[in-house]
Amino acid sequence: MHKTAAILFWIFSFVITVHASDPVDKNKVQKQPLKRVVIDAGHGGSAGAAGKFYGASGKRMEEKDVALAIALKLQATINAEMPDIDVIMTRTTDEFNSPIVKANKANAAKGELFISIHCNDVNAIRHSEIVGYTTKTVKKKGKKTTKKVPEYRYWTSPNPASGTETYIWGVGKTKDKEEALMENNFSDTAILVINQNENPAMKMINSLRTQEFAHRSRRLAEAVEEEFVKSGRLSRGAKQRDEKGIWVLQAVAMPAILVEVGFLSNPEEEEFITSEDGQQKTADVIVRALKRYRFSLEAQQSNGKSAEIKK
Ligand SMILES: [Zn+2]
């Protein structure tokens, strides 16, 4: 080979090799940033021994039924408008599953995003007023005396609390999320041979992934609430519930949000979220936020500037 040709060939193959092994370029071509979304209709089934998971009750419908109706509409809308996304449902009927079973389902399906649908409720406001007095005879040290005793009327009125809110797991629960990642994401790799929990490199990777997931969850939660406002709903904001946490959000090894779609205890809001139209509008809001979320992941991937953590 001619000397110049040999040098050119050498440079050419060097460039090819570098390109072939460049993971960013590979991602650009091959990786779709959001392929599998898990939708979780909150609660389900009959109360029984599992009463604590039963959820809120409105005058027209119960939370488990509203959550399922909206979750099914959300599934149908994603299928129609984002057909390249696989939707995994934690339930499609009125069945009871503990949050543990639901989280396991989401993790086994290798979901890349978890969206849980719930409804809020608050206790009615209690009122009382004195409507009259009765006299009571009491004996005190052998002496009979009469005493005036007030009579009360008690009643309740609906609590006016209303609006939507979207939760992510609390920062105080980050350890749990890291554990969920430890247990779920690397189970099929050789790395498992080493005791994961003792491996500082794995700890570091999972802590970075947890940070990235927290960031993504917050971004989606904020988009959902912004879209609710655009649709004319009242938003109570994107929040985290720190002390109590939300178990299922910590237990899934993926970004996760919980959408409280409205208050069943508010008659006007109950009418909206129990109507076909209101349920579809709610699903549409979440899909619009989901499109913005996916777009931001694609942008993040193609500019390659953020610490995109591969899954
Ligand atoms: Zn609930």
Residues whose N, C-alpha, C, O or C-beta is under 5 A from the ligand:
A	BS01	ZN	G42 G55 H118 C119
